[in-house]
Amino acid sequence: MKFKINKKTISNKSKTYFIADIAANHDGSLKRAKELIHAAKAAGADAAKFQHFSAETIVSDFGFKSLKGKLSHQAKWKKSVFEVYKDASINLSWTPILKKECDKVGIDFFTSPYDFDMVDHIDPYVSVYKIGSGDITWHDILKYISKKKKPVILASGASNFKEVEMAIKILKKNNKQICLMQCNTNYTNSKDNFNFINLNVLKLYKKKFPNVILGLSDHTSGHSTVLGAITLGARMIEKHFTIDNSLDGPDHKFSMNPETWKEMINRARELEKSLGNGKKVIEKNEIQPAIVQKRAIRVNKNIKKGSRINRSDLIFLRPCPLNALPPYKAKDILGKKIIKNIKNGDVIRMKDVKKY
């Protein structure tokens, strides 16, 4: 399975594609949004991702107030949930400006649309759609986005397998270009969250959905989960991105910053190299170590031409030059005649032994 985002091909064999989720970290400032685009590019991100929504079409002010308090990471918010979403919403006039800025610095632009009008609004500017975990059960929006015939990235946080299965089935009716991301939607930045990211779900996804690209949308600190996900086959990684973790705003505290993002990219590229192709061979950089570390069949006395080889004539010692015989080949030469003189301590090669 493979698909393209602009000029970049995403496949099981491609380098990992890193998405800097700017989300609400622009803090309502177009200038800050542009700064984040430049910083994400400099830190090595492949894409700068935003979120397109209006507070009225994503959250119920009445609903959250009726909960009699904020939950999870929202408990620390100074404003109401509705007000925070209001502040975090993007002015639609920004869209072409953000797209142009991304093009200028050479980073992919896309966004998560959270209602039908937003889907239509962003369509001329994006080559891929991201669907957040919270919309995985909103089948109408899944169907609507899938009909745009562009690659779809689906996060699966706070979902059970049945919900994921239904969502993938709906998307596949109109669109086979899918990335399915394992995700945990707890944004508290607690160390305890490592107990719940459950990266092994990627094994389940690989088995159940063999024709989708795997990914990870992550909110834990550090790089452990990212490196683990890549090892398990993820080829798209999404993490929140900020210029400064000390800034006010709902997402800054658990976001990556330019320094930690660059470190993550460097470690990921090292990991990708180290994973290799899965074929067990003597690697190019092991050829000399193999000679000095492996044992060869050697003789423990001078052997004259025409002599038959006895087990007592042999000893197994390092090094093992090219074409020398490894110890397990001893059974193939016992009892056979030597066709040349061999000095004490030297190796026996197959060409030194009479074939019949």
C-alpha positions as CSV (number, residue, x, y, z in Angstrom):
1,M,0.0,0.0,0.0
2,K,1.2,3.5,-0.8
3,F,-0.1,7.0,-1.4
4,K,1.4,10.4,-2.1
5,I,1.2,13.6,-0.1
6,N,2.3,16.2,-2.6
7,K,5.6,14.9,-3.8
8,K,6.3,12.5,-1.0
9,T,5.4,8.8,-1.2
10,I,4.2,7.1,2.0
11,S,4.6,3.4,2.0
12,N,5.7,0.6,4.3
13,K,9.2,1.0,2.9
14,S,9.4,4.8,3.0
15,K,11.0,6.9,5.6
16,T,8.7,7.9,8.4
17,Y,6.6,11.0,7.7
18,F,6.5,13.4,10.6
19,I,3.5,15.7,11.1
20,A,3.9,18.7,13.4
21,D,0.4,19.3,14.8
22,I,0.3,23.0,15.4
23,A,-3.3,22.7,16.6
24,A,-4.1,25.6,19.0
25,N,-0.5,26.6,19.5
26,H,-0.9,29.6,17.2
27,D,-2.8,31.2,20.1
28,G,-5.0,33.2,17.7
29,S,-2.0,34.9,16.1
30,L,-1.3,34.5,12.3
31,K,2.2,35.7,13.0
32,R,2.7,32.9,15.5
33,A,1.2,30.4,13.1
34,K,3.8,31.4,10.5
35,E,6.6,31.2,13.0
36,L,5.5,27.7,13.9
37,I,5.6,26.7,10.2
38,H,9.1,27.9,9.8
39,A,10.2,26.3,13.1
40,A,8.6,23.0,12.2
41,K,10.4,22.9,8.9
42,A,13.7,23.8,10.5
43,A,13.2,21.0,13.1
44,G,12.7,18.4,10.3
45,A,9.0,18.0,10.1
46,D,7.4,16.9,6.8
47,A,4.1,18.6,7.4
48,A,2.6,21.5,9.4
49,K,-0.9,20.5,10.4
50,F,-3.6,22.8,11.7
51,Q,-7.2,22.3,12.9
52,H,-10.2,23.9,11.2
53,F,-13.3,24.2,13.3
54,S,-15.7,26.7,14.8
55,A,-16.6,26.3,18.4
56,E,-20.3,26.2,17.6
57,T,-19.9,23.1,15.4
58,I,-17.5,21.1,17.6
59,V,-18.5,21.6,21.2
60,S,-21.7,22.2,23.1
61,D,-21.4,25.0,25.6
62,F,-24.5,23.7,27.4
63,G,-23.1,20.2,27.3
64,F,-19.8,21.0,28.9
65,K,-21.3,23.2,31.5
66,S,-23.8,20.5,32.5
67,L,-20.9,18.2,33.3
68,K,-20.4,20.4,36.4
69,G,-16.7,20.8,35.8
70,K,-13.9,20.1,33.4
71,L,-12.4,16.7,32.8
72,S,-8.9,15.3,32.1
73,H,-6.5,18.0,30.8
74,Q,-9.3,20.5,30.5
75,A,-9.4,20.8,34.4
76,K,-6.5,23.2,34.2
77,W,-8.1,25.5,31.6
78,K,-8.8,29.0,33.0
79,K,-11.7,29.6,30.6
80,S,-14.7,27.5,29.7
81,V,-14.3,24.7,27.2
82,F,-16.4,26.6,24.7
83,E,-14.3,29.8,25.1
84,V,-11.1,27.9,24.7
85,Y,-12.3,26.4,21.4
86,K,-13.5,29.8,20.4
87,D,-10.0,31.2,20.9
88,A,-8.3,28.3,19.2
89,S,-10.4,28.5,16.0
90,I,-8.7,29.6,12.8
91,N,-9.9,32.6,10.9
92,L,-10.8,31.1,7.5
93,S,-9.0,34.0,5.8
94,W,-5.8,32.4,7.1
95,T,-6.1,29.2,5.1
96,P,-4.6,30.4,1.8
97,I,-2.0,32.4,3.7
98,L,-0.9,29.3,5.7
99,K,-0.8,27.2,2.6
100,K,1.3,29.8,0.8
101,E,3.7,30.0,3.8
102,C,4.1,26.2,3.9
103,D,4.8,26.2,0.2
104,K,7.4,28.9,0.6
105,V,9.4,27.0,3.2
106,G,8.9,23.6,1.6
107,I,6.7,21.9,4.1
108,D,3.4,20.1,3.5
109,F,0.2,21.9,4.6
110,F,-2.9,20.1,5.8
111,T,-5.5,20.3,8.5
112,S,-8.2,18.5,10.3
113,P,-11.7,19.8,9.3
114,Y,-14.4,19.3,12.0
115,D,-17.6,19.9,10.0
116,F,-18.8,19.6,6.4
117,D,-18.4,23.3,5.6
118,M,-14.8,23.1,6.8
119,V,-14.1,20.0,4.6
120,D,-15.3,22.0,1.6
121,H,-13.4,25.1,2.6
122,I,-10.0,23.4,2.9
123,D,-10.3,21.0,0.0
124,P,-8.6,23.3,-2.6
125,Y,-5.6,23.7,-0.2
126,V,-4.9,20.1,0.9
127,S,-3.7,16.9,-0.6
128,V,-4.6,14.8,2.4
129,Y,-7.2,14.8,5.2
130,K,-6.7,14.1,8.9
131,I,-9.6,12.9,10.9
132,G,-9.2,13.3,14.7
133,S,-10.0,10.5,17.1
134,G,-13.1,12.3,18.4
135,D,-14.8,12.0,15.0
136,I,-14.2,8.3,14.5
137,T,-17.9,7.5,15.4
138,W,-19.3,10.3,13.2
139,H,-19.8,8.2,10.1
140,D,-21.4,10.9,8.0
141,I,-18.2,13.0,8.1
142,L,-16.1,9.9,7.4
143,K,-18.1,9.2,4.3
144,Y,-18.1,12.8,3.2
145,I,-14.3,13.1,3.5
146,S,-13.7,9.7,1.9
147,K,-15.5,10.9,-1.2
148,K,-13.0,13.6,-1.8
149,K,-10.7,10.8,-3.1
150,K,-7.6,12.1,-1.2
151,P,-5.5,10.1,1.3
152,V,-7.1,10.0,4.8
153,I,-5.3,9.8,8.1
154,L,-7.5,8.4,10.8
155,A,-6.5,8.6,14.5
156,S,-8.1,6.0,16.7
157,G,-7.7,7.2,20.3
158,A,-10.5,6.5,22.9
159,S,-12.0,3.9,20.5
160,N,-12.6,0.2,20.7
161,F,-11.8,-2.2,17.9
162,K,-15.4,-2.4,16.7
163,E,-15.5,1.4,16.3
164,V,-12.2,1.4,14.4
165,E,-13.4,-1.5,12.2
166,M,-16.6,0.3,11.2
167,A,-14.7,3.5,10.4
168,I,-12.2,1.8,8.2
169,K,-15.0,0.0,6.4
170,I,-16.8,3.3,5.7
171,L,-13.6,4.9,4.4
172,K,-12.7,2.0,2.2
173,K,-16.0,2.1,0.3
174,N,-14.8,5.3,-1.4
175,N,-11.1,5.5,-0.7
176,K,-8.3,2.9,-0.3
177,Q,-5.6,5.5,0.6
178,I,-5.7,5.2,4.4
179,C,-3.3,5.7,7.3
180,L,-4.6,4.3,10.6
181,M,-3.0,5.8,13.6
182,Q,-2.9,4.2,17.1
183,C,-3.5,7.0,19.6
184,N,-4.2,7.6,23.3
185,T,-6.2,10.8,23.8
186,N,-5.1,11.6,27.3
187,Y,-3.4,15.0,27.1
188,T,-2.4,15.4,30.7
189,N,1.3,14.8,30.0
190,S,1.5,12.4,32.9
191,K,4.2,9.8,33.0
192,D,1.5,7.3,33.8
193,N,0.3,7.6,30.2
194,F,3.0,5.3,29.0
195,N,1.0,2.5,30.6
196,F,-1.9,3.2,28.2
197,I,-0.4,4.0,24.8
198,N,-0.6,0.3,23.9
199,L,1.7,0.3,20.8
200,N,1.1,-3.4,20.3
201,V,-2.3,-2.4,18.9
202,L,-0.3,-1.7,15.8
203,K,0.3,-5.5,15.4
204,L,-3.5,-6.0,15.5
205,Y,-4.0,-3.3,12.9
206,K,-1.3,-4.8,10.7
207,K,-3.1,-8.2,10.8
208,K,-6.6,-6.9,10.5
209,F,-6.0,-4.1,8.0
210,P,-3.0,-5.2,5.9
211,N,-3.7,-2.7,3.1
212,V,-3.5,0.5,5.2
213,I,-0.4,2.5,6.3
214,L,0.2,2.4,10.0
215,G,0.8,5.5,12.1
216,L,1.0,7.0,15.6
217,S,-0.7,10.1,16.9
218,D,1.1,10.7,20.3
219,H,0.9,13.0,23.3
220,T,3.5,11.4,25.6
221,S,6.8,13.1,26.4
222,G,10.1,12.1,24.8
223,H,10.7,9.7,22.0
224,S,10.1,6.2,23.4
225,T,6.7,5.7,21.9
226,V,7.7,7.1,18.5
227,L,10.7,4.8,18.2
228,G,8.6,1.8,19.4
229,A,5.9,2.6,16.8
230,I,8.4,2.9,14.0
231,T,9.8,-0.5,15.0
232,L,6.3,-2.0,14.8
233,G,5.7,-0.6,11.3
234,A,4.3,2.9,11.7
235,R,5.3,5.2,8.8
236,M,3.4,8.4,9.8
237,I,4.0,10.1,13.2
238,E,1.9,13.0,14.5
239,K,3.0,15.0,17.6
240,H,1.9,18.5,18.8
241,F,4.5,21.2,18.1
242,T,5.1,24.5,19.9
243,I,7.9,27.1,19.9
244,D,7.9,27.3,23.7
245,N,6.4,24.9,26.2
246,S,6.0,27.7,28.8
247,L,3.5,29.6,26.7
248,D,-0.1,29.8,27.8
249,G,-2.7,27.8,25.9
250,P,-4.3,24.4,26.0
251,D,-1.6,22.4,24.0
252,H,1.8,24.0,24.7
253,K,2.6,22.0,27.8
254,F,2.5,18.5,26.2
255,S,3.8,19.6,22.8
256,M,7.3,19.0,21.3
257,N,9.5,22.0,20.9
258,P,12.0,22.6,18.1
259,E,14.9,21.1,20.1
260,T,13.0,18.0,21.2
261,W,11.5,17.6,17.8
262,K,14.9,17.7,16.0
263,E,16.2,15.1,18.5
264,M,13.2,12.9,17.8
265,I,13.9,13.0,14.0
266,N,17.6,12.2,14.5
267,R,16.8,9.2,16.7
268,A,14.1,8.0,14.3
269,R,16.4,8.2,11.3
270,E,19.0,6.2,13.2
271,L,16.4,3.6,14.1
272,E,15.2,3.4,10.4
273,K,18.8,2.6,9.4
274,S,19.2,0.0,12.1
275,L,16.0,-1.8,11.2
276,G,17.4,-3.0,7.9
277,N,15.7,-5.3,5.4
278,G,15.1,-8.3,7.6
279,K,17.4,-10.6,5.7
280,K,20.1,-12.3,7.9
281,V,23.4,-12.0,6.2
282,I,27.0,-11.2,7.0
283,E,26.8,-7.4,6.6
284,K,29.5,-5.5,4.7
285,N,30.9,-4.0,7.9
286,E,31.2,-7.5,9.5
287,I,33.4,-9.2,6.8
288,Q,36.6,-8.4,8.7
289,P,35.2,-9.0,12.2
290,A,33.9,-12.4,10.9
291,I,37.4,-13.4,9.9
292,V,39.0,-12.5,13.3
293,Q,36.1,-13.8,15.5
294,K,35.1,-17.1,13.9
295,R,37.0,-20.4,14.2
296,A,38.4,-22.3,11.3
297,I,39.4,-25.9,11.0
298,R,43.2,-26.0,11.5
299,V,45.7,-28.8,11.8
300,N,47.6,-29.3,15.0
301,K,50.7,-30.9,13.4
302,N,52.4,-31.0,10.0
303,I,50.3,-33.0,7.6
304,K,51.9,-34.6,4.5
305,K,50.4,-34.9,1.1
306,G,48.5,-38.2,0.7
307,S,47.7,-38.5,4.4
308,R,44.1,-39.2,5.5
309,I,42.6,-36.7,7.9
310,N,41.8,-38.0,11.4
311,R,39.8,-36.2,14.1
312,S,42.9,-36.0,16.2
313,D,44.7,-34.0,13.5
314,L,42.2,-31.1,13.8
315,I,41.8,-28.1,16.1
316,F,39.3,-25.3,15.8
317,L,40.8,-21.8,16.3
318,R,40.4,-18.2,15.2
319,P,40.8,-16.6,12.7
320,C,38.8,-18.0,9.9
321,P,40.1,-16.6,6.6
322,L,38.0,-16.5,3.5
323,N,37.5,-20.0,2.0
324,A,38.7,-21.7,5.2
325,L,36.3,-24.3,6.6
326,P,34.1,-23.7,9.6
327,P,34.1,-26.3,12.4
328,Y,30.8,-27.8,11.3
329,K,32.4,-28.9,8.1
330,A,34.8,-31.3,9.9
331,K,32.5,-34.3,9.1
332,D,32.9,-33.6,5.4
333,I,36.7,-34.0,5.4
334,L,37.3,-36.8,7.9
335,G,38.9,-39.8,6.4
336,K,39.7,-38.1,3.1
337,K,43.2,-37.6,1.6
338,I,45.1,-34.4,1.6
339,I,46.5,-33.4,-1.8
340,K,49.2,-31.0,-0.5
341,N,51.4,-30.6,2.5
342,I,49.8,-28.5,5.3
343,K,51.9,-26.9,8.0
344,N,51.0,-27.2,11.7
345,G,48.5,-24.4,12.6
346,D,47.4,-23.7,9.0
347,V,43.8,-24.0,7.9
348,I,42.3,-26.7,5.6
349,R,40.4,-25.6,2.6
350,M,38.1,-27.8,0.6
351,K,40.4,-27.5,-2.4
352,D,43.1,-29.2,-0.2
353,V,41.1,-32.4,0.1
354,K,40.7,-35.1,-2.6
355,K,37.1,-35.2,-3.7
356,Y,36.9,-39.0,-4.1
